[in-house]
């Protein structure tokens, strides 16, 4: 976000926008790869594992390169091999870490090659050594190896069919785990040593089974669950090879994913080391430093962005009503967008855009919604900010009504001319979204 236009309309809220940007940056920084790795290795239980034996490291996800770089910089570690599988290489990645560029959001041949490399690393760990998995959002697509009998194209087509049929993330992950040699604890099971998973969570609820589809933790779902999910979402449209493989699993011809108590996965430890709670606390601390009376909304903000935002604002205002001024309300979660238009935008921009009319009378308030990964949908920015002057400035700029841009999923076209997009750049982390309301005195 560049400075707001300096006229009589925007001067009263310009400081609020500056504060919002600093609060958002602090939230993102609190879950940076460097910060979360530093906090994690200070945990005595984790420190005991990583300092007492040789290590083999597999980092996978959008933050893989940054997490691998941060982990490799920890002193006194005996790292034998290390790979990082991601979408972009971090500038500080040391030469000793093998970089593997892969595909996201859908896997391709690079994903399969990367997954096979990860399996080779895991299988090369001896009993007195440890496999360290550094996971972040996107790992499921970036590291993918199908079970014999199905192809990567089969897996991808299955996922797409299920998504089109309305499958939720639980159903999707249940099937993906059972079609994979890596997911659902199978990567950890291929390692005879100890497995330590350290994860940055982009999943509401911080479920380690859902982050990267759980390659380092036991799986609570079964072949029968996978068969039920497949039948519910897509039915007979799925490839015959996929249906045959899952039936073979149900019939007992193929071993299920490892469960709690399975000897093959008995030596595992897993921790979420960065989450939306950490981001909110970092944002709250900076808000307090800047003079705000700050409160955190504990419940995750989920649902369709343009539908949930007005209810969120009403709740945030109610919470702020009990605070001295200036006040700040912080929340997090991950909303969705139902795409019906061909515009440019994302869930955070739509969240902010749906509040333009409701914010018009709040002369001393502003709202920001941003993606902690710095990328909101197709927009190339992190999100947007809205205040009491947004609607008037839009009219001055010759823009159409907010509803027009919402209908076209073109929220970027509304905020960009007003200089009210938020640019954080690539953050090398992701714990979902942050929403912040600030209210000054007046």
C-alpha angles and dihedrals in degrees: 000000000000120000115290121254109278105234135117091276099054106033094081091056101035093093090049089056091050090051092048092054093050092046091051093047091051091052091052094044091053089064097040116133091250093052098045095045090048091052093045098053090052089064105101092219092054093040090055092056099045098042099043102060145020114284135218112194131205116180117186133172141051090306095041098113094047093044092049091048092050093047093047089055093059106110125240098022121139100219111179099177134001134182132180120204115193151111099272137017119244116231093234097052105130121232091248092068115081110227119214118184112209142172132278144211089009122031122241137173090297090057091053092048090049091048092051089050090052090050090051090052092049093047090051094060113109125218094261093049137074137234111215116201115197105193134185137161115305096032092120093065096034095056112038132152119168124219114257109276097044132064132225088250089056091052094047093047090049092052092049093048091050092049091050088050090055100258116171123227092263093057092044093051093046091059095038092053092052094049093051138085089205110036128077094038096306094119091055090045090057089061120080092197131067118298121211119188119196111183139186103211123225089167123100104240094025093249107180089204090063100044104095086344089288107283092171103041135066116267123237095197128084141211087261090056089051091050091050093049091048092050092048097049113043102348114190092002091083123098116275090234091058093048091046093050094050092046089052088053092050089049091054097249092119124045115249124239111283116276135202107291094027107136091222091066102031095110099061133123122181133183136177101225099177128033144153088271089061091049092050092049091050090050092046093051092052092046089055091048088055091054102265128136096229134195132180123226102223101201119086115251107233138153134068107335100227092045099046099041099078091050089048091052092050090051093046091051090050091052092046091051089073094051129086115244133299091045134183130193119193129192139163143192135109126279128192137227126220102217113216099141136057100235132117121262147087143229095279094050090048090048091055094041092055088059098055096099094041092052096050095096096041096095094174101040140082136181131209128189119187141168110238090221089062093239121099111192113290095336102093090224132089099242143288146279129223132190141164092285098051096093095046093046090049090055091049089052091053094247124153124242120295088246090062092057093043091054090052095043084237101130093140089064089060100047101036097067089050092052088237100126116112116232115195098152121219105330101189091227138075131193097153125263137333124212120190132184119192125188122188128201118284 
